[in-house]
Amino acid sequence: MVEVYLIALNSSESSPGNFVVVLEEIISKKRMAITIGGYEAQAIAISLERMQLPRPMLHDIFKNTIAELGGTLI
């Protein structure tokens, strides 16, 4: 596994309605851009802004359920 940081989250100029996530590897400083959909970008932005929503998002429910059952996500 390689640890990375989120460097940028921007709208995609070449693919309207999609977004680009830029990740940077901690040690080598190599960067990689990944195109994602609008819903995924919104979920990432909500987390980055530490927004509190009135109810959990689906991926949060899955994560919490796995944790309550004693499992872990890597």
RAPE-V431270 format. One record per residue. RES is the residue in one small letter. SS is DSSP state (2 for helix, 1 for strand, 0 for the rest). OMEGA is omega in radians with two decimals (999 if undefined). Layout:
# RAPE-V431270
RES/SS/OMEGA + RES/SS/OMEGA
This chain:
# RAPE-V431270
m/0/3.14 + v/0/3.13 + e/0/-3.13 + v/1/3.02 + y/1/3.02 + l/1/-3.10 + i/1/-3.08 + a/1/3.02 + l/1/-3.05 + n/1/3.04 + s/1/-3.11 + s/0/3.10 + e/0/-3.07 + s/0/-3.10 + s/0/-3.09 + p/0/-3.13 + g/0/3.10 + n/0/-3.12 + f/1/3.12 + v/1/3.05 + v/1/3.09 + v/1/3.13 + l/1/3.12 + e/1/3.09 + e/1/-3.04 + i/0/-3.03 + i/0/-3.03 + s/0/-3.10 + k/0/3.05 + k/0/-3.13 + r/1/3.11 + m/1/3.10 + a/1/3.14 + i/1/3.08 + t/1/-3.14 + i/1/3.13 + g/0/-3.11 + g/2/-3.14 + y/2/3.11 + e/2/3.11 + a/2/3.12 + q/2/3.13 + a/2/3.11 + i/2/-3.13 + a/2/3.11 + i/2/3.13 + s/2/-3.14 + l/2/-3.13 + e/0/-3.13 + r/0/3.13 + m/0/3.07 + q/0/3.13 + l/0/-3.13 + p/0/3.08 + r/0/-3.09 + p/0/3.05 + m/0/-3.04 + l/2/-3.13 + h/2/3.07 + d/2/3.10 + i/2/3.10 + f/2/-3.13 + k/2/-3.13 + n/2/3.11 + t/2/3.11 + i/2/3.14 + a/2/3.13 + e/2/3.11 + l/0/3.09 + g/0/-3.14 + g/0/3.09 + t/0/3.05 + l/0/3.13 + i/0/999
